[in-house]
Amino acid sequence: MAVARRRVNIEEGRAALAAWQAAVEPSGSTGEPGSVAGPPPSRTLIATAVRYSLEEVTARAPGNSVEVRVPPFGVTQCVEGPRHTRGTPPNVIECDAATWLSLVTGRISWADAVSDHRVTASGLRADLSELLPL
């Protein structure tokens, strides 16, 4: 099986993910959930963090049976199984960038994100609970 070529430098991706996590961590001074430690992360930082984490999921679970979509920043195919080449894949996962990065960093669990309807997952293989957090 061919390994997908990385487009995001690993160190830049890790730095972007760490910067996103630092930006959204609750501030210790107020103790209120949802308060941010600093200025909100930039669109470029979010895009780099999302693209890096999608590449990392693909590196850890190569394959083409599940398509993970995080619009408008990226999409990847991962998890071994039947290859899909045309039309809408049978196993699709889709969520926004904040939810994806929260899953990747362990801020929320897969089960909570699905039950709260923050993640749309269709298909028998559309479950990344064993792969997340990274």
C-alpha positions as CSV (number, residue, x, y, z in Angstrom):
1,M,0.0,0.0,0.0
2,A,1.4,3.4,-1.0
3,V,1.9,5.9,1.8
4,A,0.5,9.3,1.3
5,R,3.0,12.1,0.9
6,R,2.9,14.6,3.7
7,R,2.2,18.2,2.7
8,V,2.6,19.8,6.1
9,N,6.0,19.8,7.7
10,I,5.7,17.6,10.8
11,E,7.4,20.2,13.1
12,E,5.2,23.0,11.8
13,G,2.1,20.8,12.2
14,R,2.9,19.9,15.8
15,A,3.6,23.6,16.6
16,A,0.3,24.6,15.1
17,L,-1.6,22.0,17.0
18,A,0.2,23.0,20.3
19,A,-0.6,26.7,19.6
20,W,-4.2,25.9,18.9
21,Q,-4.5,23.9,22.1
22,A,-2.8,26.7,24.1
23,A,-5.2,29.3,22.6
24,V,-8.3,27.4,23.5
25,E,-7.3,26.1,26.9
26,P,-9.4,27.6,29.7
27,S,-7.7,30.4,31.5
28,G,-6.7,29.6,35.0
29,S,-7.5,33.0,36.3
30,T,-11.3,32.8,35.8
31,G,-11.9,29.1,36.0
32,E,-14.9,29.4,33.8
33,P,-15.3,26.8,31.1
34,G,-14.9,28.2,27.6
35,S,-12.8,31.1,28.6
36,V,-9.7,31.4,26.4
37,A,-6.2,31.9,27.5
38,G,-5.3,34.4,24.7
39,P,-6.3,35.7,21.4
40,P,-8.3,33.3,19.2
41,P,-6.2,31.2,16.8
42,S,-5.8,32.5,13.3
43,R,-7.4,30.8,10.3
44,T,-3.9,29.9,9.0
45,L,-3.0,28.3,12.3
46,I,-6.3,26.3,12.3
47,A,-5.7,25.2,8.7
48,T,-2.2,24.0,9.4
49,A,-3.3,22.1,12.6
50,V,-6.2,20.4,10.8
51,R,-4.2,19.4,7.8
52,Y,-1.3,18.1,9.9
53,S,-3.7,16.1,12.1
54,L,-5.5,14.6,9.0
55,E,-2.2,13.5,7.6
56,E,-1.3,12.0,11.0
57,V,-4.5,10.0,11.1
58,T,-3.7,8.7,7.6
59,A,-0.2,7.8,8.6
60,R,-1.4,5.9,11.7
61,A,-4.3,4.2,9.8
62,P,-3.5,4.0,6.1
63,G,-6.2,2.9,3.8
64,N,-9.1,4.2,1.7
65,S,-12.3,2.9,3.3
66,V,-13.2,6.0,5.4
67,E,-13.2,9.6,4.3
68,V,-12.7,12.2,6.9
69,R,-13.9,15.7,6.0
70,V,-13.1,18.9,7.9
71,P,-14.4,21.7,5.7
72,P,-13.0,24.0,4.4
73,F,-9.6,22.9,5.5
74,G,-9.1,19.3,4.4
75,V,-10.1,15.8,3.7
76,T,-8.4,12.5,3.8
77,Q,-9.0,8.8,3.3
78,C,-7.9,6.3,5.9
79,V,-8.5,2.9,7.6
80,E,-7.9,-0.3,5.7
81,G,-10.8,-1.9,4.0
82,P,-12.6,-1.8,0.6
83,R,-11.2,1.0,-1.6
84,H,-13.7,3.6,-2.8
85,T,-13.0,5.5,-6.0
86,R,-16.2,7.2,-7.4
87,G,-19.1,9.1,-5.9
88,T,-19.9,9.5,-2.3
89,P,-17.9,7.0,-0.2
90,P,-19.9,4.6,2.0
91,N,-18.0,5.6,5.2
92,V,-17.9,9.3,5.8
93,I,-17.0,11.4,8.8
94,E,-17.5,15.1,8.8
95,C,-17.1,17.9,11.4
96,D,-16.0,21.5,11.8
97,A,-12.4,22.4,12.6
98,A,-12.9,23.1,16.3
99,T,-14.6,19.7,16.9
100,W,-11.9,17.9,14.9
101,L,-9.0,19.5,16.8
102,S,-10.8,18.9,20.1
103,L,-11.1,15.2,19.2
104,V,-7.4,15.1,18.1
105,T,-6.2,16.7,21.3
106,G,-8.5,14.7,23.6
107,R,-10.6,17.7,24.8
108,I,-13.7,15.7,23.8
109,S,-14.3,12.0,23.3
110,W,-15.5,10.4,20.1
111,A,-18.7,9.2,21.8
112,D,-19.5,12.6,23.2
113,A,-18.9,14.4,19.8
114,V,-21.2,11.9,18.0
115,S,-23.9,12.0,20.7
116,D,-23.8,15.8,20.7
117,H,-24.2,15.8,16.9
118,R,-20.9,17.6,16.5
119,V,-19.7,14.8,14.2
120,T,-21.6,13.3,11.3
121,A,-20.5,9.7,10.9
122,S,-22.1,7.3,8.4
123,G,-21.1,3.8,7.4
124,L,-20.0,0.7,9.3
125,R,-16.4,1.8,9.4
126,A,-17.0,5.4,10.3
127,D,-15.7,5.3,13.8
128,L,-12.3,6.8,14.8
129,S,-12.6,6.2,18.5
130,E,-9.6,3.8,18.5
131,L,-7.4,6.3,16.7
132,L,-8.3,9.5,18.6
133,P,-6.9,11.4,20.4
134,L,-3.6,11.3,18.6
